[in-house]
Every structure is written in C-alpha cells, then in structure tokens.
Amino acid sequence: MARNNLVELRKRLNLSQSDVAEAIGTTLNNYGKIERGTRRLNETWIDKLAVALQVQPHELFVADIVRRNLPSSKELSRMIARAMAELPVGVTFEDYPEAVASSLHAQLTQYQAAGGFRDDADQASGLDKDV
C-alpha cells in the first residue's frame, strides 16, 4: 500500500495518526507501520481503514494522481453530452468518432487543469448541469 496515499486520505479528513489508530482499534505504533507500508494488511484491516478514512476499500490502493484526474460518472456523462452538442455542422458518420474523441480529449484536458468542471463553462455551453 502506498504510504503517501494513506497520509493524504488521513490529512484530507484532518485526522491525526492517533485518531485513525483509535478508529481502527490499534496502537499508534502499529498504525505508523501501516502508513509506512511495513505492516501487511488483511481484509479486516483494509475494511477498518476504509471506514475510518471514508473511502471504498479499493480507494486505499488507488494512486492519488489517478484519483484526482478522473471525472466522476456524472461528470463524464456531462462531457459526452457536451461533445455531442458541440459536433460541427456537416460531420459525417465516418468522422463522428474522431470529432467526439477530439472534444472529449479537450474537455478532459480542461477538467484536469481546472481540478473539475467549472460552473461558468457549463453555463456557457448551455447544457443542463444535471445531464
């Protein structure tokens, strides 16, 4: 398990190592070993950590860069709707996949740079925010 991932998840909740140790029923020393990745975890410990850090168990193992740069399913739906709405006039069936992919790529680049969708971009597109 990536040490920095646990540290980040803990700090995101403003928890101390002692807080997490207490929440999962272990000592501060043992929790420190878990954060450093020197203690092997079984399913029970993974489940306890996930509850304490308010994430799904698999999220304990997802690298931060991946988690930060992926849109949620709702945001992805909005991106697809925007790509479809912004297709240039005259796009042929043959050109359709490339046109949609190009729009999605541009939107994902914007999404990653901005840390998520911005309300002003949604309003400018004229799309319903709940798509």
ZAMARGU-4260 file (C-alpha; in steps of 0.2 Angstrom, whole numbers, plus 5000, padded with zeros to 4 digits):
<rodrens>
0) 5000/5000/5000 | 5006/5017/4996 | 5011/5026/5011 | 5008/5044/5004 | 4990/5038/4999
5) 4985/5034/5017 | 4994/5050/5023 | 4984/5060/5011 | 4967/5052/5014 | 4970/5055/5033
10) 4975/5073/5031 | 4961/5076/5019 | 4949/5072/5034 | 4960/5082/5046 | 4964/5067/5056
15) 4980/5063/5066 | 4988/5046/5066 | 4981/5044/5084 | 4963/5047/5078 | 4965/5034/5064
20) 4973/5021/5076 | 4959/5023/5088 | 4946/5022/5075 | 4953/5005/5068 | 4957/4998/5085
25) 4976/4998/5085 | 4990/5007/5093 | 4999/5022/5086 | 5015/5012/5083 | 5005/4999/5073
30) 4996/5012/5063 | 5013/5021/5059 | 5019/5004/5052 | 5003/5003/5041 | 5006/5021/5034
35) 5024/5017/5031 | 5019/5001/5022 | 5029/4990/5033 | 5014/4980/5040 | 5004/4968/5030
40) 4986/4971/5029 | 4972/4958/5029 | 4954/4961/5023 | 4948/4966/5040 | 4962/4979/5042
45) 4958/4986/5025 | 4939/4987/5029 | 4943/4996/5045 | 4954/5008/5036 | 4942/5012/5023
50) 4928/5016/5036 | 4940/5027/5046 | 4946/5036/5030 | 4928/5037/5022 | 4933/5028/5006
55) 4929/5012/4997 | 4942/4999/5001 | 4949/4999/4984 | 4952/5018/4985 | 4966/5014/4998
60) 4976/5007/4984 | 4972/5020/4970 | 4986/5032/4967 | 4982/5050/4971 | 4986/5056/4953
65) 4974/5044/4946 | 4960/5048/4958 | 4962/5067/4956 | 4962/5066/4937 | 4947/5055/4933
70) 4930/5063/4931 | 4915/5055/4941 | 4902/5046/4931 | 4891/5061/4932 | 4905/5072/4925
75) 4909/5060/4911 | 4891/5060/4906 | 4891/5079/4905 | 4907/5078/4895 | 4899/5066/4882
80) 4883/5077/4881 | 4894/5092/4878 | 4904/5083/4865 | 4888/5078/4856 | 4881/5095/4857
85) 4896/5103/4850 | 4898/5092/4835 | 4902/5104/4820 | 4889/5105/4806 | 4891/5093/4792
90) 4901/5080/4802 | 4899/5063/4793 | 4895/5046/4801 | 4913/5042/4796 | 4920/5057/4805
95) 4909/5056/4820 | 4920/5045/4832 | 4935/5057/4829 | 4925/5073/4832 | 4918/5066/4848
100) 4935/5060/4854 | 4943/5076/4850 | 4930/5086/4860 | 4932/5073/4875 | 4951/5075/4874
105) 4950/5094/4875 | 4937/5093/4889 | 4947/5081/4899 | 4962/5092/4897 | 4952/5106/4904
110) 4945/5096/4918 | 4962/5090/4924 | 4969/5108/4923 | 4955/5116/4932 | 4953/5102/4945
115) 4935/5098/4939 | 4921/5106/4930 | 4918/5125/4932 | 4900/5132/4933 | 4905/5145/4920
120) 4910/5133/4907 | 4894/5123/4910 | 4883/5139/4908 | 4892/5144/4893 | 4889/5128/4884
125) 4870/5130/4888 | 4869/5112/4894 | 4859/5106/4909 | 4871/5104/4923 | 4861/5088/4929
130) 4864/5078/4912
</rodrens>
